[in-house]
Structures are given as C-alpha cells and as structure tokens.
Amino acid sequence: MQCKDVQSKFIPFINDELNYKELKGFLEHIRQCKNCHEDYDFYYTMIIGMRYLDSDNSTAEIEMDSEQLLNDAERYLLQYKILKGEKILLLIVICIMLILLL
C-alpha cells in the first residue's frame, strides 16, 4: 500500500470496517511509515475527541489509545491466521480419514 491508500483508510480502520486484506496492508504500512503513523495518531485523537464531545460526557467511556487499537488489530490478524490454519488442518485430517475408510 502507498501512503495515500493508507491515509484513506484511517477512518475505516478506526471504525473497524476493513476486511482482512485491507487490514493486513494497512498495518504493514503503518508500522513501517513514520509519517503515516503520526498522521494516524492525529486522526485517531481527533475522531475520538469528536465522539467524546458528541456523547454525554458524564457517561462517555474512555476508549483505548491509538497504539492499543493497532496492537489489537495485529492480534486479530494472528488469530485469523491460526484459525485458518486449524481449518485447513481439520480438512486434511477429514480427507485422510475418508481415504482410509474407502
């Protein structure tokens, strides 16, 4: 992904609207590009601040910081890969069992 592609995905990322492929490219770029990481931090602070102002401030929850959101997204990608691997392994085991039964 290029910087302009990543920058267009700041808001969808913060709103948890990226699919697996977009999320993977976004995180790879944001971890390598200091400028995009700084811009993301700014957008995150601005968006969360606007949400706070739009809400009832007395009951508003304080959301995680921008870095925590990135870390959670990376953990999600790892869990997705593990689950995908488990599904493939299960399919292989089922195929082997079917072959042995025939």
N, C-alpha and C positions, 0 to 999 in steps of 0.2 A: 504494500500500500504506500501511496505517496502522502505527503503532508496534507494536501488539500482534501484527499479522501478521508483521512483520519479526522481532520477537523470538522468535516461534515457529519461525522458520527458521534461527536461529543454528546449531544443531547439524546440521541437514541441509546447510547451506552448508559448514560445516567438513568434513563427511563427503563432500562432493561429490555430493549427492543431489538437487539442484534441477534441474528442467528449464529450458529456455531462458527461457520466460516468467517463471517464478518468480525465476530468477537476475537477469533484467533489472530486475524490480521491486524486488528486494532491494537490488541495487547502487545503483539510482537513489535509493532512500530512505536508505540507509546513508551515502551521500555528502552528503546534504542535512541529515540529522538528527544533530546533535552527540550527543544523549543516546543514541540507538541505536548510534552508532559507538562511544561509550565502553562501553556495555553489551556490544557485540560483542567489543571488545578484552578485557574481563574474562572472558567466556565462553571465548574462544579460549585465553587464558592458562591458565584452569582446566582445560579439556579436554586441552590439550597436556601440561600438568603431570601430570594423572592418567594419560595414556598413557605418559609417561616413567616414572612410578612403577610402573606395571603391567608395564613391559618390563624386560628385563635391562639395567640402567643402563650396563653396560660396553660394550654393543654398540648402544645406542639412538642413532638418528640425530637430530640436532637439526633440527627442521623449521623452515620459513620463518616469519617473523613474521606477525602478523595483517594488516598492511598489504600485505605481499607477496602474500598469498593473495587479497586484494581486487584488487590490480593484475593478477594472473594471470587472475582471473575476468573482468575487463574486457577483457583481451587475447583471451580465448576468445570473448567476445561479438563483438568486432570481427572475428575470423577467421571466425566463424559467418556474420556478415552478408556478408563478402566472398565466402565460398564459395557462399552462397545467391544472390548477385548473379551469380556466374560461371555457376551452373547455369541461371539464367533467361536469361542472355545466350546460352549454348550452345543452349538450347531455341529461342530466337528465330532463331539462325543456321540451325539444322536446319530449322525451318519455312520460312524463306526459300528455302533450297536445294531443299526439296521442291516448293515452289510454282514455282520456276524450272525444275525438271525436268519438271513436268507441263505 
